[in-house]
Amino acid sequence: MRQRKFYTFGAMLLLVGMLLGVQIGAVIFHDDTARALKKLEDAFILINQRYVEEVDSAELAERAIKGMLEALDPHSVYIDAERMKRVTEDFDASFEGIGIGYELVPGPDGQDTLTVLNVIPGGPSEEAGLLSGDRIIAVDGASAIGYTHEDVQRNLKGPRGTRVTVTVLRPGYPDTLEVTITRDKIPIYTVLSAYMLDEKTGYLKLDRFARTTYAEFMQAMRRLKAQGMERLVLDLRGNAGGYMEMAIRISDEFLKEGQLIVSQRGRLPETNEAYYARPGGLFEDKPVIVLVDEHSASASEIVAGALQDHDRALIVGRRTFGKGLVQKQYLLDDGSALRVTVARYYTPSGRLIQTPYDNGDREDYYRTKLELQKEFETMSAEEILNHIPDSLKFTTDTGRVVFAGGGILPDYIVKGERTSPFLQAVLRGGVENDFVRYWLDRNAETVHARWDGRRDAFLNTFEVTDEMLAAFYRFAGEKGIRVVDEKPAGGEENGKVQYFTRDEVGQDEAQLRALLKGRIATRLYDRSAWYPVINRIDRTLNEAMKLWAPAENLSFHHGEGG
């Protein structure tokens, strides 16, 4: 491995995992490899020509590829051509279309109605005047009633500059509207929310690491600094990873010149690399808290591991997923792709955070992870530390003990909050979402007149009233979730109705009010409006906000070069 390497953007594009557009070139086979390949070819031809029934050659080939990958690690996968299109959009963080979030609302005779959930700010649908709650009943004169998700992709997505006319039924208006929209490039933002929690604390929610993530991150950070940010909460919960390059560049903004960010080691010499921080980070000396959970994986763990090993940030939450493998993506001729593990990555202290696995047994791999997560949920921090063998213990720059194997263990563990049976029933059935749509349909004109373009005012002043809460309980009762003074004998009616007492439900009132307000905010504005509402009752974030003293102590030592 090279002893010192300052990465450049160009070099990174050539080297790190999960880069799109790489074609499989010429391969020099050893004799054993050539014989094995010939055997596979003979078997494929024999089955095609001699099997009693005609076989689908393309499907047979895909099954063979999947079979080979199943013998490897759990993260080497085959991606068919159709899914590859969606993956490319996801990692490119853009697509071409009309720019709406949508939902399919069940209608009469099982015919779903395409409904605008929200319009993407600055997109063509916003410019054309579409609103949250609009029902799209026809596209280019053809009925859209009964649309599937595939129909939406086929008819509303399309090349930039092309036009589509939608017929809209707007709640509160008697007549239909015809709206012509010129399709455009639509960004898919990976920074879901960035705002000030208080006068000096910034909050940044990062959803995944796509091609645009670093640029989005820098833009959000500069905006927060201009608003007075002196310390940052970086929320990586639920972030399953993505481009390794983006994780390295973001980590670099917090670390001092020459500090190791991550290293990777593979079978081939060209996969052995080490990446170091460059001079001039945007936020090198200020306090940082990073929130993680069991769904934080891969690139998220690179960031958390680098900042933890250099005592740069306080890691708070729950143990991360534990994916320490680097994949490289190879495109096949038909547009499908192989995503193959080419290396393992190690944090600056030398930790491999990959969860152990047996080759080929993916089901056991994920089942074991789920069991470990459940086990850790019942253990105290001290019990978890005692559970980890000495061979997996490493030290940070200042000598703090950190752990390898099975993810990043936070510096401060905040166990997941148990959702009450009442809220579980509500969320499982999507009742709160259905109610918000129902409520907005009946108050659309008033709500849009009062709150359109007044996002900050809505977030700061809108309240879910007692009257609205009572309306929700009535609505939930019609959906089989009934709030009563006393449960009837037997507790359930015909096995379909669930009963909860007012005392039980009263304990969830603050969460329920926030949930309803957050759903309304998301529909009126965009997804980013959810977080300023729901974060007020977020247990992990609230616990983290009490931990600035140790976080500031870490930033002090880092500023001193410790």
GUROZA-401632 format. One record per residue (C-alpha): x, y, z; residue in three letters. Coordinates in pm, whole numbers, plus 50000, padded with zeros to 5 digits. Layout:
BEGIN
XYZALA
...
END
This chain:
BEGIN
500005000050000MET
501255034649921ARG
502435052350235GLN
501005086350146ARG
498485096749886LYS
496735130049839PHE
493715122249627TYR
492485143249340THR
489045144049192PHE
490275129148864GLY
492115100749032ALA
489115092649247MET
486865089248944LEU
489175062148816LEU
489735043149136LEU
487015040849396VAL
484135016849422GLY
480745018449258MET
481725039448958LEU
479205037548676LEU
480035031748312GLY
483015008648350VAL
483074982148079GLN
484614947748116ILE
487734947647900GLY
490054920547784ALA
490804894048044VAL
493764870748040ILE
492684836848174PHE
494794810948346HIS
494354775648213ASP
492084765648504ASP
489884796248449THR
489624789148075ALA
488614752948137ARG
485984763348392ALA
484574789148151LEU
484434763147872LYS
482564739648104LYS
480014766848181LEU
479574774547811GLU
479104737547724ASP
476444733547994ALA
474594764847877PHE
474534753247513ILE
473524717747609LEU
470564729947815ILE
469454753647539ASN
469604726847270GLN
468574695047451ARG
466224703547737TYR
462724688647691VAL
461104723047676GLU
462274755247514GLU
464144777047760VAL
464544814647780ASP
468264819747715SER
468364854547867ALA
466684842948187GLU
468934812548205LEU
472014834748174ALA
470764857948448GLU
470114828348679ARG
473644815348613ALA
475154849348698ILE
473124851849018LYS
474164816549109GLY
477854825349077MET
477444856749288LEU
475614837849562GLU
478844819449635ALA
480594852449715LEU
479944879249978ASP
476454892950054PRO
477064925749871HIS
478254913349530SER
475094914949317VAL
473684914148967TYR
471484943348854ILE
469234937448555ASP
468964963548280ALA
465584977548389GLU
466614981848750ARG
469954995948636MET
468155025848485LYS
466665034148826ARG
469985028449002VAL
471695052348761THR
469075079148830GLU
469505073949201ASP
473285077549198PHE
473275105448939ASP
470705122649168ALA
468515133848879SER
465955122648625PHE
463975139148347GLU
460265143948398GLY
457605167848531ILE
458895171148888GLY
456315158049133ILE
456175134549424GLY
453065113549385TYR
450915086649544GLU
448325062849406LEU
445115067949603VAL
442725038149605PRO
439475045449424GLY
436245027749325PRO
436504992849174ASP
440194990749261GLY
441075018849019GLN
443845039949174ASP
443935077449120THR
447265094549057LEU
447585122149317THR
450225149249357VAL
451895144649695LEU
454035175749647ASN
455745194849370VAL
459535196849356ILE
460605232949424PRO
461795250549110GLY
460615222048888GLY
458335223748583PRO
455185212948770SER
455585241049022GLU
456065265548736GLU
452935251748564ALA
450875256548881GLY
450275220949007LEU
449455218449378LEU
449655191649642SER
446395172049641GLY
445705176249269ASP
444255144449112ARG
445695137448767ILE
442815120448588ILE
444165121148230ALA
447525123548054VAL
447605136847698ASP
443865130647672GLY
443995094147783ALA
442525083748118SER
444985080448405ALA
442475063548636ILE
443875029848735GLY
447495040248673TYR
450255018348814THR
453735030248911HIS
454965017048577GLU
452355038248397ASP
453585069148580VAL
457195062348481GLN
456235055248122ARG
453925085248064ASN
455125113448289LEU
458865108448276LYS
460435117547945GLY
463215136547770PRO
463945171947875ARG
462125197447658GLY
459195175047561THR
455665184347667ARG
452845165947835VAL
449305178047909THR
447645165948229VAL
443985169648322THR
443615177948689VAL
440745175748936LEU
441525199749221ARG
439775195449560PRO
437415224249624GLY
437085233449255TYR
434105221049047PRO
435805220848706ASP
438785201948575THR
441975220048474LEU
444245212548181GLU
447905219648245VAL
450705216347988THR
454095209248142ILE
457475210347970THR
459615182148107ARG
463015191248249ASP
465915176748441LYS
464725170848796ILE
467275169449080PRO
466945142649348ILE
468385159149656TYR
470535138749892THR
470715165950158VAL
467165161450281LEU
467185189850529SER
469595216750653ALA
468455242650908TYR
469385258451240MET
468245239551550LEU
469025270051761ASP
471025302051721GLU
474365283751694LYS
473565247051612THR
473195235651253GLY
471455203551151TYR
472145185250824LEU
470325153450721LYS
472155133450455LEU
470085106550283ASP
472755089150071ARG
476035095349888PHE
475285102549520ALA
477205121149250ARG
475895155249365THR
476195149649740THR
479445168549804TYR
478225199149613ALA
474895198249801GLU
476725193750132PHE
479035223350072MET
476175245849966GLN
474175236550278ALA
477175240950508MET
477985275550370ARG
474345285850412ARG
474315273550774LEU
477595290950853LYS
476165323250714ALA
473245318850957GLN
475655316751251GLY
476385279451280MET
479115272751537GLU
478465235651581ARG
476905208551366LEU
474665178051400VAL
475315155751097LEU
472465130651072ASP
473485098450891LEU
470695076851030ARG
469105055650760GLY
471905064550514ASN
472825031850341ALA
475855046150160GLY
476725051649795GLY
479785066949631TYR
482915061949839MET
484405093349686GLU
481645115049832MET
482255100750181ALA
485965108450151ILE
485445144050028ARG
482905151750303ILE
485165136650572SER
487995158450438ASP
486035189950527GLU
486275180950898PHE
489875168050912LEU
493285184450906LYS
495785181250625GLU
497505147350612GLY
495075128550838GLN
494155094350700LEU
490485091850601ILE
490225055550489VAL
492365028350332SER
491344998850118GLN
493014965550049ARG
492164939849785GLY
493624910449596ARG
494944931449310LEU
497644957949370PRO
495614985449201GLU
492884981949464THR
495264990149751ASN
494855027049828GLU
494945051750113ALA
493165085550112TYR
494325115150317TYR
492835148950398ALA
493915179250201ARG
494445214150343PRO
491625238750387GLY
488615220250531GLY
485415240150576LEU
484685229050935PHE
487955215951080GLU
487815229351437ASP
484155233251533LYS
482225207751744PRO
480435180151552VAL
477985153051658ILE
477205125151411VAL
473945105851448LEU
473935069551331VAL
471745038751357ASP
471565002751238GLU
470705014550886HIS
473815036650851SER
476085016850622ALA
479095016950390SER
479945053050295ALA
478175065150612SER
480455042850816GLU
483515056750639ILE
482565091750756VAL
481645080651109ALA
484775058951140GLY
487165086051019ALA
485705112651249LEU
485615089051547GLN
489175075751501ASP
490595110951482HIS
488515122051783ASP
486945147451553ARG
483265141051626ALA
481095125251891LEU
479175095651745ILE
475685092051896VAL
472885066951838GLY
472965029751770ARG
475555006051625ARG
475825009151247THR
475164982150987PHE
478714969550940GLY
479524970450567LYS
483274973450516GLY
483454962150153LEU
484184982349839VAL
482224973849525GLN
483084982649168LYS
480374982948906GLN
480874967148563TYR
478354973148286LEU
477354944148062LEU
476394947547696ASP
472614946947755ASP
472674975348009GLY
472714952548312SER
475614953648556ALA
477684933648802LEU
478524950449130ARG
481524930849258VAL
483474934449583THR
487074943349495VAL
488464953749834ALA
487844958050205ARG
488154992250363TYR
489685001050699TYR
489175031250924THR
492205052551019PRO
492875032151336SER
492965000251126GLY
489474987751199ARG
487594965050959LEU
483964971451043ILE
482494944650812GLN
480104920550980THR
481494884950949PRO
479804863050686TYR
480004828450535ASP
480354829050159ASN
477064821549989GLY
474814822950296ASP
473134856750257ARG
470014847050444GLU
472034837450751ASP
474064869850718TYR
471034892650740TYR
469274870950998ARG
472364872051222THR
472574909851187LYS
468924913551287LEU
469434891051589GLU
472494910951699LEU
470584943451666GLN
467804929951886LYS
470364916952136GLU
472174950452159PHE
468834968052212GLU
468484949652544THR
472084955052660MET
473614984352846SER
476645002252702ALA
478884984852958GLU
477484950552864GLU
478094957552496ILE
481704967252567LEU
482254935552769ASN
480694915552485HIS
483414926352240ILE
486724906752246PRO
490064924352294ASP
491124914651940SER
488534939151806LEU
489674968352022LYS
491584997251864PHE
492545032051982THR
491825067051850THR
494375095151816ASP
493965104452185THR
493885068452308GLY
490145062752336ARG
489125026552277VAL
486995019451969VAL
485824986651823PHE
485944967451495ALA
483674940451357GLY
479984945251288GLY
479754982851247GLY
480695015051428ILE
479795014851797LEU
478715050151898PRO
480515069252173ASP
477085074752330TYR
474415048552276ILE
470775059452257VAL
468455029852239LYS
465565031051996GLY
462315043952136GLU
459545018152141ARG
456495028251942THR
453255023452135SER
450704997652010PRO
448365026351913PHE
450945044251698LEU
452075011051552GLN
448505004651437ALA
448225039851294VAL
451545038451109LEU
451105002650987ARG
447845012150819GLY
449055046250695GLY
446065061250875VAL
447785094250958GLU
448715098850591ASN
445195090850472ASP
443725114950726PHE
446015143550623VAL
445035138750259ARG
441345137650364TYR
441725169050579TRP
443605188550312LEU
441025179150048ASP
438315194950261ARG
440355225550356ASN
442455229550039ALA
441395264749942GLU
441835278850293THR
445135260950358VAL
446755270750027HIS
445585306650062ALA
447045309650409ARG
450245289150388TRP
451515287950028ASP
454935304250019GLY
454995307950399ARG
456985277450497ARG
458815292650797ASP
455585307250931ALA
453885273450900PHE
456715254951076LEU
456815280451360ASN
453125287451417THR
450845260451275PHE
449325238251544GLU
447255206751527VAL
444205217851723THR
442135197051962ASP
439335198351705GLU
441635184051435MET
442865157151674LEU
439265147251750ALA
438575145451377ALA
441575122351341PHE
440255098951611TYR
436895097151432ARG
438645090451103PHE
440835063251261ALA
437705047351409GLY
436275043451060GLU
439525025750967LYS
439175001051255GLY
441305018851518ILE
438905031051785ARG
439595052952086VAL
437175045552372VAL
436725052452742ASP
436755015152818GLU
437624985252601LYS
434744961352530PRO
434874925752654ALA
437194905452435GLY
439074936552323GLY
438324932251952GLU
435234931051735GLU
435224903751469ASN
439014903651484GLY
439144935251268LYS
438684964351509VAL
441404974951754GLN
440434993752069TYR
442605017652270PHE
441595036852580THR
441835074752597ARG
444465071052872ASP
446615049352643GLU
446275073052350VAL
446875103752566GLY
450495092952615GLN
451015095652238ASP
449385129452190GLU
452605149652141ALA
453945124351891GLN
450635122851708LEU
450385160751677ARG
453935162151540ALA
453245133451302LEU
450155150551155LEU
451865184351128LYS
454895168250963GLY
452705150650704ARG
450925183350624ILE
454255201950595ALA
455595175550355THR
452535178950130ARG
452505216950136LEU
456215221550077TYR
458605192450029ASP
460295164050211ARG
462735187150388SER
459855203050582ALA
459305170250768TRP
462475172650976TYR
462045206251157PRO
458695192551281VAL
459525156751370ILE
462975164851515ASN
461295182551805ARG
460215148751941ILE
463255128951816ASP
464725111852121ARG
468185105651975THR
468565141651861LEU
467315155252192ASN
469795133252380GLU
472585144352145ALA
471845180952219MET
472835174152582LYS
476285161852479LEU
477965193352347TRP
480455194752635ALA
482255162252534PRO
481865171352165ALA
483505205152228GLU
486275187952423ASN
487025166052118LEU
487105196251886SER
489505214152126PHE
491975185152119HIS
491625182351743HIS
492305219551708GLY
495455214951915GLU
496585187451675GLY
495795159251915GLY
END
